[in-house]
């Protein structure tokens, strides 16, 4: 293994991972903003792309698409069910609809239409969901989509993507546009660090090792990838060598990558900003239970609703920050078979 265990992580990020004021020093941006920028670029290249909004275009940033392509932009107001039903209809005519709203509304309020009108007939609709997990900390429980990955993963034929940073988000949106069939894209409200360089190898369904390690593996997605990297750096200072895997696609899951990590490290921790039931941790546990039983620990939102508050304070209070991932790694190492 090279002296530098990091893969695809920007050198300037690696240099400050151990800094106590990391989040003040690192360049950060909400992934919802990267979505808005990317869909504008895609719209310039493909006239089939249309953007649907549910009265949140200013928040997500898709108002810029509406300004440039008013004839391909549709605002349905606070009527998410109508928006997704219309997206399904548009898809039947050959358009590529990107329906944009918050995760709680996409995965719950409009679930009937998402399931029956989009996924059942396997229509080519892209669901762009901002404010996922408890990333919209100040907005409170009604706008915190802590169940979105669990719900969307459970729908037959779904493809569910939760990118970690602005760079991988842009790649994910491009990939979704080129993919034939429904895709759910899960974005953050609050800024997250720009982790990756332009060489990040994004492919739907293929997880990426972003830090090599042999003692244990952390499998993470969305905003907890950076928390996992911070945890790995902390653990390295005490001689614990941890692999970090960005599992941006929760479905289809990269089973081969998970089994390889289990075989080579013998201990697994999953980390997700999602309720503990049915999300990434559950998906990984299912794979291990059926194929290669391995000691593991899930980091995620427990059986509770969160509260309003600053994003970083909330993820720490609800057990999602780097220090909780460190504790989880140490726990599985104690249970690891020699």
Kinemage of the C-alpha trace (Angstrom):
@kinemage 1
@onewidth
@group {chain A} dominant
@subgroup {mainchain}
@vectorlist {calphas} color= white
{ca unk a 1} P 0.000 0.000 0.000
{ca unk a 2} L 1.187 3.500 -0.822
{ca unk a 3} L 2.199 5.821 2.011
{ca unk a 4} L -0.858 7.870 1.071
{ca unk a 5} L -3.935 5.738 1.803
{ca unk a 6} L -6.360 8.255 0.272
{ca unk a 7} L -7.857 7.784 -3.184
{ca unk a 8} L -9.562 10.544 -5.188
{ca unk a 9} L -9.633 12.851 -2.137
{ca unk a 10} L -8.266 16.331 -2.865
{ca unk a 11} L -4.763 16.801 -1.353
{ca unk a 12} L -5.811 20.039 0.312
{ca unk a 13} L -8.590 18.139 2.104
{ca unk a 14} L -6.253 15.366 3.248
{ca unk a 15} L -3.829 17.981 4.586
{ca unk a 16} L -6.381 19.380 7.042
{ca unk a 17} L -8.375 16.271 8.012
{ca unk a 18} L -6.786 16.275 11.460
{ca unk a 19} L -7.373 19.989 11.971
{ca unk a 20} L -9.664 20.952 14.856
{ca unk a 21} L -11.208 23.701 12.721
{ca unk a 22} L -11.555 21.523 9.618
{ca unk a 23} L -15.059 22.705 8.714
{ca unk a 24} L -14.012 26.347 8.920
{ca unk a 25} L -11.053 25.800 6.612
{ca unk a 26} L -12.455 23.471 3.983
{ca unk a 27} L -14.374 24.593 0.901
{ca unk a 28} L -18.023 23.582 1.302
{ca unk a 29} L -21.242 23.754 -0.687
{ca unk a 30} L -24.730 22.197 -0.464
{ca unk a 31} L -25.150 19.338 -2.911
{ca unk a 32} L -28.568 20.745 -3.855
{ca unk a 33} L -26.673 23.680 -5.397
{ca unk a 34} L -24.517 21.316 -7.450
{ca unk a 35} L -27.680 19.636 -8.718
{ca unk a 36} L -29.088 22.986 -9.840
{ca unk a 37} L -25.882 23.861 -11.694
{ca unk a 38} L -25.658 20.466 -13.348
{ca unk a 39} L -29.254 20.252 -14.515
{ca unk a 40} L -28.749 23.609 -16.226
{ca unk a 41} L -25.720 22.220 -18.081
{ca unk a 42} L -27.595 19.043 -19.007
{ca unk a 43} L -30.552 21.082 -20.227
{ca unk a 44} L -28.285 22.971 -22.597
{ca unk a 45} L -27.170 19.704 -24.198
{ca unk a 46} L -30.440 17.753 -24.212
{ca unk a 47} L -33.721 19.414 -25.167
{ca unk a 48} L -35.673 16.435 -23.815
{ca unk a 49} L -34.794 17.449 -20.236
{ca unk a 50} L -37.544 19.270 -18.366
{ca unk a 51} L -37.552 20.435 -14.747
{ca unk a 52} L -40.594 20.244 -12.513
{ca unk a 53} L -40.797 22.094 -9.200
{ca unk a 54} L -43.135 22.137 -6.219
{ca unk a 55} L -42.684 25.732 -5.059
{ca unk a 56} L -39.084 25.228 -3.912
{ca unk a 57} L -37.206 26.279 -7.056
{ca unk a 58} L -35.567 29.238 -5.322
{ca unk a 59} L -34.428 27.053 -2.417
{ca unk a 60} L -33.004 24.309 -4.604
{ca unk a 61} L -31.745 26.675 -7.285
{ca unk a 62} L -33.717 25.335 -10.238
{ca unk a 63} L -35.165 28.817 -10.780
{ca unk a 64} L -32.049 29.372 -12.896
{ca unk a 65} L -33.193 26.593 -15.219
{ca unk a 66} L -36.615 28.245 -15.396
{ca unk a 67} L -35.049 31.569 -16.340
{ca unk a 68} L -33.071 30.021 -19.189
{ca unk a 69} L -35.627 27.444 -20.359
{ca unk a 70} L -39.074 28.765 -19.386
{ca unk a 71} L -40.776 26.494 -21.913
{ca unk a 72} L -39.196 23.448 -20.232
{ca unk a 73} L -39.833 24.456 -16.645
{ca unk a 74} L -43.027 23.760 -14.704
{ca unk a 75} L -43.886 24.911 -11.181
{ca unk a 76} L -46.770 22.976 -9.637
{ca unk a 77} L -46.881 24.895 -6.378
{ca unk a 78} L -47.284 22.963 -3.141
{ca unk a 79} L -48.788 19.990 -4.961
{ca unk a 80} L -46.125 17.297 -5.047
{ca unk a 81} L -48.562 14.511 -5.941
{ca unk a 82} L -49.637 16.397 -9.065
{ca unk a 83} L -46.019 17.118 -9.949
{ca unk a 84} L -44.972 13.458 -9.907
{ca unk a 85} L -48.089 12.355 -11.782
{ca unk a 86} L -47.309 14.955 -14.441
{ca unk a 87} L -43.676 13.844 -14.550
{ca unk a 88} L -44.857 10.316 -15.284
{ca unk a 89} L -47.032 11.579 -18.111
{ca unk a 90} L -44.214 13.647 -19.590
{ca unk a 91} L -41.905 10.635 -19.512
{ca unk a 92} L -44.350 8.669 -21.668
{ca unk a 93} L -43.872 11.287 -24.425
{ca unk a 94} L -40.086 10.957 -24.509
{ca unk a 95} L -39.208 13.822 -22.194
{ca unk a 96} L -36.700 13.330 -19.357
{ca unk a 97} L -38.346 14.947 -16.322
{ca unk a 98} L -36.323 15.968 -13.272
{ca unk a 99} L -38.909 16.473 -10.533
{ca unk a 100} L -37.438 18.596 -7.739
{ca unk a 101} L -38.650 18.901 -4.167
{ca unk a 102} L -37.636 18.099 -0.591
{ca unk a 103} L -36.972 14.501 0.434
{ca unk a 104} L -39.856 14.337 2.919
{ca unk a 105} L -42.331 15.299 0.211
{ca unk a 106} L -40.841 13.111 -2.517
{ca unk a 107} L -40.595 9.983 -0.372
{ca unk a 108} L -43.732 10.373 1.745
{ca unk a 109} L -46.310 12.944 0.663
{ca unk a 110} L -46.207 11.830 -2.975
{ca unk a 111} L -45.265 8.183 -2.406
{ca unk a 112} L -48.382 6.825 -4.095
{ca unk a 113} L -47.509 8.554 -7.359
{ca unk a 114} L -43.797 7.801 -6.996
{ca unk a 115} L -44.535 4.106 -6.561
{ca unk a 116} L -47.520 3.498 -8.822
{ca unk a 117} L -47.160 6.136 -11.545
{ca unk a 118} L -43.359 6.146 -11.914
{ca unk a 119} L -41.758 2.947 -10.633
{ca unk a 120} L -44.467 0.415 -11.486
{ca unk a 121} L -44.343 1.269 -15.218
{ca unk a 122} L -40.575 1.948 -14.940
{ca unk a 123} L -40.852 5.414 -16.436
{ca unk a 124} L -37.798 7.551 -17.096
{ca unk a 125} L -38.356 10.073 -14.276
{ca unk a 126} L -35.569 11.494 -12.114
{ca unk a 127} L -36.556 12.432 -8.568
{ca unk a 128} L -34.273 15.176 -7.271
{ca unk a 129} L -34.712 15.324 -3.504
{ca unk a 130} L -33.074 18.086 -1.489
{ca unk a 131} L -33.042 18.429 2.332
{ca unk a 132} L -32.373 14.718 2.863
{ca unk a 133} L -31.547 13.129 6.210
{ca unk a 134} L -31.366 15.586 9.092
{ca unk a 135} L -29.218 17.924 6.993
{ca unk a 136} L -31.995 20.571 7.112
{ca unk a 137} L -31.309 20.983 10.824
{ca unk a 138} L -32.877 24.426 11.332
{ca unk a 139} L -36.046 23.413 9.466
{ca unk a 140} L -37.139 20.831 12.040
{ca unk a 141} L -38.748 17.408 11.864
{ca unk a 142} L -41.339 18.201 9.184
{ca unk a 143} L -38.563 19.007 6.707
{ca unk a 144} L -35.938 16.464 7.812
{ca unk a 145} L -36.046 13.513 5.426
{ca unk a 146} L -34.488 10.971 7.741
{ca unk a 147} L -36.452 8.080 6.207
{ca unk a 148} L -36.042 8.798 2.500
{ca unk a 149} L -33.342 6.235 1.707
{ca unk a 150} L -35.220 3.489 3.551
{ca unk a 151} L -38.506 4.213 1.800
{ca unk a 152} L -37.110 4.610 -1.690
{ca unk a 153} L -34.890 1.547 -1.384
{ca unk a 154} L -37.944 -0.586 -0.623
{ca unk a 155} L -39.683 0.201 -3.916
{ca unk a 156} L -39.290 -2.455 -6.604
{ca unk a 157} L -37.073 -1.373 -9.467
{ca unk a 158} L -35.761 1.729 -7.716
{ca unk a 159} L -32.286 3.198 -8.142
{ca unk a 160} L -31.240 5.250 -5.110
{ca unk a 161} L -28.186 7.529 -5.031
{ca unk a 162} L -26.868 9.652 -2.145
{ca unk a 163} L -23.667 11.429 -3.256
{ca unk a 164} L -21.137 12.661 -0.706
{ca unk a 165} L -19.979 15.990 -2.066
{ca unk a 166} L -20.557 18.595 -4.801
{ca unk a 167} L -18.213 16.899 -7.303
{ca unk a 168} L -19.776 13.434 -7.020
{ca unk a 169} L -23.225 15.053 -7.062
{ca unk a 170} L -22.569 16.568 -10.484
{ca unk a 171} L -21.386 13.194 -11.761
{ca unk a 172} L -24.441 11.491 -10.250
{ca unk a 173} L -26.871 13.897 -11.934
{ca unk a 174} L -25.204 13.377 -15.312
{ca unk a 175} L -25.319 9.610 -14.796
{ca unk a 176} L -28.988 9.764 -13.811
{ca unk a 177} L -29.819 11.726 -16.965
{ca unk a 178} L -28.189 9.032 -19.093
{ca unk a 179} L -29.779 6.137 -17.156
{ca unk a 180} L -32.986 4.661 -18.537
{ca unk a 181} L -35.556 4.349 -15.759
{ca unk a 182} L -36.497 6.010 -12.471
{ca unk a 183} L -33.677 7.378 -10.303
{ca unk a 184} L -33.884 8.902 -6.830
{ca unk a 185} L -31.148 11.458 -6.071
{ca unk a 186} L -30.687 12.483 -2.436
{ca unk a 187} L -29.108 15.894 -1.726
{ca unk a 188} L -28.144 17.952 1.331
{ca unk a 189} L -29.606 21.250 2.455
{ca unk a 190} L -26.535 22.457 4.360
{ca unk a 191} L -23.023 22.778 2.898
{ca unk a 192} L -20.761 19.735 2.807
{ca unk a 193} L -17.017 19.740 2.062
{ca unk a 194} L -15.792 19.433 -1.504
{ca unk a 195} L -13.953 16.142 -0.960
{ca unk a 196} L -13.119 14.822 -4.395
{ca unk a 197} L -11.107 15.854 -7.385
{ca unk a 198} L -12.308 15.636 -10.993
{ca unk a 199} L -10.953 12.079 -11.302
{ca unk a 200} L -13.588 10.582 -8.984
{ca unk a 201} L -14.840 7.451 -10.808
{ca unk a 202} L -18.613 7.699 -10.426
{ca unk a 203} L -20.658 4.798 -11.787
{ca unk a 204} L -24.189 3.957 -10.667
{ca unk a 205} L -24.049 0.850 -8.475
{ca unk a 206} L -20.269 0.917 -7.950
{ca unk a 207} L -18.925 1.920 -4.535
{ca unk a 208} L -15.515 3.587 -4.329
{ca unk a 209} L -12.688 3.007 -1.848
{ca unk a 210} L -11.600 6.540 -0.891
{ca unk a 211} L -9.228 5.448 1.862
{ca unk a 212} L -7.327 2.174 1.995
{ca unk a 213} L -7.164 0.287 5.286
{ca unk a 214} L -6.867 -3.226 6.645
{ca unk a 215} L -8.186 -3.275 10.237
{ca unk a 216} L -11.835 -2.399 9.584
{ca unk a 217} L -13.991 -0.825 6.885
{ca unk a 218} L -16.410 2.091 7.154
{ca unk a 219} L -19.100 2.033 4.480
{ca unk a 220} L -20.790 5.437 4.239
{ca unk a 221} L -22.833 7.663 1.980
{ca unk a 222} L -23.911 11.287 1.543
{ca unk a 223} L -22.648 13.696 4.237
{ca unk a 224} L -21.297 10.953 6.496
{ca unk a 225} L -18.495 10.108 4.068
{ca unk a 226} L -16.558 13.133 5.293
{ca unk a 227} L -17.345 12.231 8.902
{ca unk a 228} L -15.958 8.761 8.161
{ca unk a 229} L -12.760 10.217 6.722
{ca unk a 230} L -12.342 12.380 9.817
{ca unk a 231} L -12.895 9.296 11.978
{ca unk a 232} L -10.336 7.305 9.979
{ca unk a 233} L -7.750 10.042 10.423
{ca unk a 234} L -8.373 10.090 14.172
{ca unk a 235} L -8.084 6.305 14.363
{ca unk a 236} L -4.867 6.339 12.322
{ca unk a 237} L -3.273 8.518 15.002
{ca unk a 238} L -3.731 5.625 17.432
{ca unk a 239} L -2.470 2.988 15.006
{ca unk a 240} L -5.819 1.752 13.670
{ca unk a 241} L -5.864 1.490 9.878
{ca unk a 242} L -9.399 1.896 8.532
{ca unk a 243} L -10.749 1.617 5.005
{ca unk a 244} L -13.426 4.121 3.969
{ca unk a 245} L -15.860 3.261 1.187
{ca unk a 246} L -18.161 5.793 -0.453
{ca unk a 247} L -21.265 3.712 -1.143
{ca unk a 248} L -23.094 6.466 -3.009
{ca unk a 249} L -25.563 4.040 -4.583
{ca unk a 250} L -27.628 2.317 -1.937
{ca unk a 251} L -29.572 0.459 -4.643
{ca unk a 252} L -28.345 -1.382 -6.604
{ca unk a 253} L -25.814 -2.103 -3.870
{ca unk a 254} L -22.207 -2.968 -4.702
{ca unk a 255} L -22.301 -6.413 -3.122
{ca unk a 256} L -18.859 -7.406 -4.395
{ca unk a 257} L -17.231 -4.376 -2.754
{ca unk a 258} L -18.962 -5.103 0.558
{ca unk a 259} L -17.945 -8.757 0.586
{ca unk a 260} L -14.372 -7.866 -0.339
{ca unk a 261} L -14.208 -5.389 2.546
{ca unk a 262} L -15.614 -7.980 4.929
{ca unk a 263} L -13.112 -10.615 3.807
{ca unk a 264} L -10.077 -8.320 3.887
{ca unk a 265} L -10.824 -6.399 7.101
{ca unk a 266} L -13.139 -8.678 9.122
{ca unk a 267} L -15.019 -5.756 10.676
{ca unk a 268} L -17.611 -3.384 9.176
{ca unk a 269} L -19.153 -0.086 10.288
{ca unk a 270} L -21.868 1.615 8.250
{ca unk a 271} L -22.496 5.358 8.541
{ca unk a 272} L -25.525 7.170 7.168
{ca unk a 273} L -27.577 10.274 7.879
{ca unk a 274} L -30.792 8.256 7.763
{ca unk a 275} L -32.912 6.376 10.259
{ca unk a 276} L -31.217 3.158 11.319
{ca unk a 277} L -33.995 0.993 9.878
{ca unk a 278} L -33.981 -0.012 6.243
{ca unk a 279} L -31.215 2.186 4.877
{ca unk a 280} L -27.550 1.598 4.059
{ca unk a 281} L -26.781 -0.210 7.314
{ca unk a 282} L -29.686 -2.592 6.836
{ca unk a 283} L -28.703 -3.229 3.229
{ca unk a 284} L -25.109 -4.062 4.179
{ca unk a 285} L -26.246 -6.243 7.095
{ca unk a 286} L -28.499 -8.235 4.756
{ca unk a 287} L -25.607 -8.885 2.377
{ca unk a 288} L -23.287 -9.989 5.179
{ca unk a 289} L -25.888 -12.159 6.907
{ca unk a 290} L -26.655 -14.042 3.714
{ca unk a 291} L -23.127 -14.298 2.317
{ca unk a 292} L -20.385 -13.728 4.883
{ca unk a 293} L -21.360 -13.103 8.516
{ca unk a 294} L -19.043 -10.365 9.816
{ca unk a 295} L -18.984 -8.272 12.976
{ca unk a 296} L -20.554 -4.909 12.210
{ca unk a 297} L -22.071 -1.804 13.762
{ca unk a 298} L -24.551 0.632 12.213
{ca unk a 299} L -24.215 4.379 12.745
{ca unk a 300} L -27.405 6.254 11.913
{ca unk a 301} L -30.385 8.051 13.407
{ca unk a 302} L -31.844 5.841 16.102
{ca unk a 303} L -35.550 5.281 16.815
{ca unk a 304} L -36.285 8.965 17.285
{ca unk a 305} L -37.120 12.194 15.554
{ca unk a 306} L -34.504 14.920 15.666
{ca unk a 307} L -35.121 18.561 16.560
{ca unk a 308} L -34.387 21.968 15.096
{ca unk a 309} L -30.835 23.206 15.408
{ca unk a 310} L -27.544 23.858 13.616
{ca unk a 311} L -26.602 20.971 11.343
{ca unk a 312} L -23.269 20.067 12.962
{ca unk a 313} L -24.728 20.194 16.465
{ca unk a 314} L -27.593 17.948 15.433
{ca unk a 315} L -25.524 15.235 13.797
{ca unk a 316} L -23.341 15.149 16.899
{ca unk a 317} L -26.317 14.993 19.267
{ca unk a 318} L -27.941 12.182 17.301
{ca unk a 319} L -24.816 10.050 17.052
{ca unk a 320} L -23.699 10.669 13.469
{ca unk a 321} L -20.448 12.589 13.857
{ca unk a 322} L -16.872 11.383 13.512
{ca unk a 323} L -16.475 10.654 17.216
{ca unk a 324} L -19.407 8.240 17.107
{ca unk a 325} L -17.942 6.490 14.089
{ca unk a 326} L -14.632 6.184 15.945
{ca unk a 327} L -16.437 4.563 18.875
{ca unk a 328} L -18.249 2.175 16.526
{ca unk a 329} L -14.977 1.083 14.901
{ca unk a 330} L -13.402 0.436 18.278
{ca unk a 331} L -16.426 -1.605 19.292
{ca unk a 332} L -16.324 -3.884 16.245
{ca unk a 333} L -12.583 -4.327 16.627
{ca unk a 334} L -13.154 -5.675 20.138
{ca unk a 335} L -15.597 -8.210 18.694
{ca unk a 336} L -13.506 -9.031 15.640
{ca unk a 337} L -12.442 -12.651 15.298
{ca unk a 338} L -8.665 -13.139 15.450
